[in-house]
């Protein structure tokens, strides 16, 4: 069910991207109509290209955010079954996890705060 929500969100983000690109093209035409020199027309074209690139970047960021939300939702549903909250009989917790804490995925962005989570172990080879 969550993957359907992700697909719908991605489709909405793609639609927004197309609208932004069409808007940038319309603005370029208007600027080119007003421009009197080749440089002015070239600037209008470069501005359009920048706006298109920004729209594409926003689409990719939205898709990543939707995937992270889906993953977070799946992890919260599975947290009590398998995962860092599973406890064995005795007094010790599972490897490195304490009750009430979740270990973040290495090098990911936390979708609720949009901050980068640094890896908790060295990734280099030594």
Backbone as CSV, one residue per row, in Angstrom:
resi,resn,N_x,N_y,N_z,CA_x,CA_y,CA_z,C_x,C_y,C_z
1,UNK,0.821,-1.185,0.000,0.000,0.000,0.000,0.869,1.254,0.000
2,UNK,1.976,1.179,0.708,2.843,2.350,0.772,3.519,2.603,-0.567
3,UNK,3.807,1.542,-1.322,4.427,1.747,-2.619,3.454,2.434,-3.576
4,UNK,2.162,2.196,-3.423,1.169,2.886,-4.248,1.187,4.370,-3.921
5,UNK,1.266,4.683,-2.635,1.337,6.086,-2.220,2.594,6.748,-2.788
6,UNK,3.708,6.012,-2.782,4.956,6.541,-3.331,4.815,6.789,-4.831
7,UNK,4.192,5.864,-5.545,4.018,6.026,-6.991,3.135,7.222,-7.312
8,UNK,2.073,7.392,-6.545,1.181,8.527,-6.771,1.913,9.836,-6.473
9,UNK,2.684,9.860,-5.411,3.455,11.061,-5.068,4.480,11.365,-6.146
10,UNK,5.130,10.322,-6.668,6.105,10.520,-7.744,5.429,11.047,-9.005
11,UNK,4.247,10.531,-9.314,3.518,11.003,-10.491,3.130,12.470,-10.339
12,UNK,2.709,12.849,-9.145,2.369,14.258,-8.890,3.600,15.145,-9.026
13,UNK,4.740,14.670,-8.526,5.983,15.439,-8.640,6.410,15.560,-10.100
14,UNK,6.214,14.501,-10.884,6.552,14.551,-12.309,5.645,15.544,-13.036
15,UNK,4.371,15.569,-12.666,3.459,16.538,-13.259,3.872,17.965,-12.947
16,UNK,4.285,18.192,-11.711,4.756,19.523,-11.318,5.998,19.898,-12.114
17,UNK,6.889,18.920,-12.341,8.097,19.184,-13.133,7.717,19.617,-14.546
18,UNK,6.774,18.918,-15.160,6.363,19.268,-16.519,5.757,20.665,-16.572
19,UNK,4.962,21.006,-15.584,4.361,22.343,-15.535,5.462,23.396,-15.402
20,UNK,6.445,23.138,-14.533,7.542,24.101,-14.347,8.351,24.274,-15.630
21,UNK,8.570,23.177,-16.358,9.323,23.264,-17.612,8.536,24.053,-18.652
22,UNK,7.243,23.787,-18.755,6.416,24.537,-19.708,6.378,26.024,-19.354
23,UNK,6.324,26.320,-18.072,6.329,27.712,-17.624,7.650,28.388,-18.002
24,UNK,8.761,27.673,-17.820,10.069,28.225,-18.167,10.164,28.497,-19.667
25,UNK,9.605,27.592,-20.482,9.636,27.789,-21.935,8.794,28.993,-22.349
26,UNK,7.647,29.164,-21.705,6.795,30.313,-22.019,7.484,31.620,-21.631
27,UNK,8.137,31.611,-20.474,8.858,32.810,-20.044,10.013,33.109,-20.990
28,UNK,10.672,32.062,-21.497,11.766,32.264,-22.449,11.241,32.923,-23.718
29,UNK,10.116,32.462,-24.232,9.546,33.052,-25.439,9.225,34.522,-25.232
30,UNK,8.659,34.830,-24.064,8.323,36.225,-23.775,9.583,37.082,-23.695
31,UNK,10.621,36.566,-23.047,11.877,37.310,-22.922,12.541,37.488,-24.283
32,UNK,12.496,36.451,-25.113,13.093,36.552,-26.442,12.341,37.562,-27.305
33,UNK,11.033,37.650,-27.134,10.249,38.609,-27.902,10.599,40.035,-27.525
34,UNK,10.945,40.255,-26.266,11.276,41.591,-25.786,12.751,41.927,-26.059
35,UNK,13.607,40.901,-26.073,15.047,41.126,-26.240,15.340,41.722,-27.613
36,UNK,16.314,42.644,-27.648,16.658,43.312,-28.897,18.007,42.837,-29.441
37,UNK,18.764,42.140,-28.619,20.083,41.700,-29.063,20.192,40.185,-28.961
38,UNK,21.221,39.661,-29.627,21.478,38.221,-29.534,21.841,37.818,-28.110
39,UNK,22.563,38.689,-27.437,22.951,38.387,-26.064,21.732,38.275,-25.153
40,UNK,20.780,39.162,-25.345,19.549,39.116,-24.548,18.778,37.827,-24.782
41,UNK,18.745,37.384,-26.054,18.058,36.133,-26.375,18.817,34.935,-25.809
42,UNK,20.139,35.006,-25.848,20.961,33.920,-25.300,20.780,33.840,-23.785
43,UNK,20.693,34.985,-23.135,20.476,35.015,-21.683,19.122,34.397,-21.348
44,UNK,18.094,34.717,-22.127,16.767,34.148,-21.892,16.813,32.623,-22.033
45,UNK,17.572,32.136,-23.005,17.699,30.692,-23.196,18.423,30.042,-22.021
46,UNK,19.473,30.677,-21.526,20.225,30.137,-20.386,19.377,30.123,-19.121
47,UNK,18.567,31.145,-18.940,17.676,31.198,-17.778,16.677,30.043,-17.851
48,UNK,16.147,29.774,-19.055,15.225,28.646,-19.228,15.902,27.332,-18.885
49,UNK,17.115,27.148,-19.386,17.845,25.907,-19.098,18.072,25.739,-17.597
50,UNK,18.385,26.824,-16.909,18.604,26.761,-15.459,17.306,26.390,-14.738
51,UNK,16.189,26.966,-15.175,14.900,26.649,-14.546,14.502,25.205,-14.807
52,UNK,14.782,24.701,-16.011,14.498,23.298,-16.315,15.342,22.374,-15.444
53,UNK,16.610,22.695,-15.289,17.488,21.879,-14.448,17.014,21.893,-13.002
54,UNK,16.565,23.047,-12.533,16.057,23.151,-11.163,14.793,22.301,-10.989
55,UNK,13.916,22.301,-11.997,12.691,21.498,-11.927,13.043,20.010,-11.882
56,UNK,14.021,19.592,-12.668,14.436,18.192,-12.666,15.066,17.815,-11.330
57,UNK,15.863,18.722,-10.770,16.480,18.467,-9.471,15.406,18.299,-8.391
58,UNK,14.404,19.166,-8.426,13.317,19.073,-7.444,12.558,17.760,-7.591
59,UNK,12.390,17.280,-8.840,11.726,15.999,-9.062,12.524,14.872,-8.415
60,UNK,13.833,14.853,-8.629,14.657,13.796,-8.055,14.688,13.864,-6.531
61,UNK,14.713,15.065,-5.979,14.671,15.206,-4.524,13.342,14.698,-3.972
62,UNK,12.253,14.997,-4.672,10.939,14.539,-4.221,10.860,13.020,-4.274
63,UNK,11.391,12.416,-5.341,11.373,10.960,-5.441,12.185,10.330,-4.314
64,UNK,13.332,10.907,-4.009,14.149,10.381,-2.905,13.418,10.524,-1.579
65,UNK,12.745,11.652,-1.391,11.992,11.878,-0.151,10.846,10.878,-0.035
66,UNK,10.165,10.600,-1.143,9.053,9.640,-1.121,9.564,8.231,-0.816
67,UNK,10.708,7.863,-1.407,11.278,6.541,-1.140,11.693,6.418,0.322
68,UNK,12.264,7.492,0.874,12.679,7.472,2.276,11.462,7.362,3.195
69,UNK,10.388,8.054,2.857,9.175,7.968,3.672,8.595,6.557,3.635
70,UNK,8.618,5.935,2.458,8.122,4.566,2.331,8.980,3.614,3.148
71,UNK,10.296,3.777,3.044,11.211,2.928,3.802,11.016,3.122,5.300
72,UNK,10.879,4.361,5.725,10.685,4.644,7.144,9.377,4.027,7.636
73,UNK,8.350,4.096,6.813,7.062,3.517,7.183,7.166,1.999,7.298
74,UNK,7.859,1.369,6.351,8.032,-0.082,6.400,8.841,-0.478,7.617
75,UNK,9.878,0.285,7.941,10.714,-0.030,9.095,9.929,0.122,10.390
76,UNK,9.054,1.111,10.461,8.293,1.297,11.697,7.305,0.154,11.896
77,UNK,6.783,-0.413,10.796,5.865,-1.545,10.922,6.597,-2.827,11.289
78,UNK,7.825,-2.982,10.838,8.591,-4.191,11.105,9.443,-4.077,12.365
79,UNK,9.498,-2.910,12.964,10.365,-2.687,14.118,10.113,-3.645,15.265
80,UNK,8.873,-4.008,15.540,8.578,-4.915,16.641,8.756,-6.374,16.285
81,UNK,8.785,-6.690,14.988,8.885,-8.078,14.565,10.350,-8.473,14.405
82,UNK,11.034,-7.768,13.544,12.468,-7.995,13.348,13.135,-6.638,13.312
83,UNK,14.247,-6.508,13.911,14.928,-5.228,13.883,15.589,-4.927,15.206
84,UNK,15.975,-3.672,15.397,16.753,-3.303,16.569,15.991,-3.400,17.877
85,UNK,14.664,-3.525,17.856,13.903,-3.585,19.099,13.664,-5.016,19.586
86,UNK,14.109,-6.002,18.822,13.908,-7.388,19.209,14.835,-7.717,20.367
87,UNK,14.291,-8.254,21.433,15.077,-8.593,22.613,15.071,-10.100,22.818
88,UNK,16.180,-10.606,23.343,16.300,-12.012,23.676,16.007,-12.172,25.160
89,UNK,15.782,-13.399,25.590,15.595,-13.625,27.018,16.910,-13.343,27.718
90,UNK,16.883,-12.580,28.741,18.094,-12.226,29.466,18.145,-10.727,29.680
91,UNK,19.317,-10.228,30.039,19.439,-8.816,30.373,20.110,-8.002,29.288
92,UNK,20.584,-8.617,28.217,21.281,-7.850,27.188,20.359,-7.537,26.021
93,UNK,20.653,-6.406,25.352,19.902,-5.995,24.165,20.554,-6.607,22.940
94,UNK,19.908,-6.410,21.786,20.514,-6.863,20.543,21.725,-5.990,20.250
95,UNK,22.480,-6.366,19.282,23.768,-5.738,18.984,23.641,-4.225,18.883
96,UNK,24.176,-3.507,19.848,24.278,-2.058,19.818,22.965,-1.296,19.912
97,UNK,21.848,-1.948,19.983,20.572,-1.230,20.030,20.028,-1.229,21.445
98,UNK,19.503,-0.115,21.857,18.868,0.005,23.162,17.391,0.188,22.931
99,UNK,16.625,-0.128,23.927,15.185,0.001,23.770,14.825,1.454,23.496
100,UNK,13.981,1.665,22.460,13.537,3.016,22.124,14.433,3.716,21.120
101,UNK,15.518,3.087,20.654,16.403,3.715,19.678,16.369,2.917,18.394
102,UNK,16.508,3.606,17.284,16.660,2.954,15.993,17.985,3.375,15.410
103,UNK,18.706,2.436,14.841,19.962,2.768,14.180,19.646,3.247,12.774
104,UNK,20.109,4.461,12.388,19.819,4.969,11.051,20.611,4.194,9.998
105,UNK,20.111,4.211,8.782,20.824,3.613,7.670,22.037,4.489,7.395
106,UNK,23.174,3.887,7.144,24.433,4.613,7.010,24.379,5.579,5.844
107,UNK,24.749,6.854,6.109,24.888,7.859,5.067,23.590,8.273,4.408
108,UNK,22.497,8.270,5.130,21.221,8.657,4.545,20.771,9.993,5.110
109,UNK,19.740,10.530,4.516,19.145,11.755,5.002,17.906,11.392,5.797
110,UNK,17.799,11.951,6.989,16.633,11.701,7.820,15.489,12.520,7.232
111,UNK,14.390,11.869,6.741,13.359,12.602,6.022,12.588,13.593,6.876
112,UNK,12.512,13.393,8.181,11.727,14.308,9.005,12.465,15.604,9.283
113,UNK,13.800,15.553,9.321,14.553,16.762,9.630,15.390,17.243,8.465
114,UNK,15.523,16.430,7.422,16.324,16.749,6.238,17.773,17.040,6.605
115,UNK,18.291,16.375,7.638,19.691,16.517,7.992,20.426,15.249,7.624
116,UNK,21.700,15.377,7.365,22.504,14.228,6.960,22.974,13.475,8.195
117,UNK,22.850,12.160,8.155,23.302,11.317,9.246,24.659,10.744,8.851
118,UNK,25.677,11.037,9.636,27.023,10.572,9.333,27.152,9.087,9.641
119,UNK,27.961,8.374,8.864,28.184,6.957,9.157,28.757,6.782,10.552
120,UNK,28.408,5.675,11.202,28.866,5.460,12.582,30.123,4.609,12.656
121,UNK,30.671,4.228,11.515,31.898,3.457,11.505,32.739,3.899,10.312
122,UNK,34.052,3.701,10.378,34.897,4.158,9.261,34.607,3.336,8.001
123,UNK,34.490,4.038,6.876,34.209,3.388,5.614,35.485,3.115,4.827
124,UNK,36.570,3.765,5.197,37.842,3.600,4.475,38.458,2.244,4.749
125,UNK,39.433,1.872,3.961,40.033,0.554,4.120,41.357,0.595,4.873
126,UNK,41.427,0.121,6.050,42.651,-0.089,6.826,42.446,-1.218,7.749
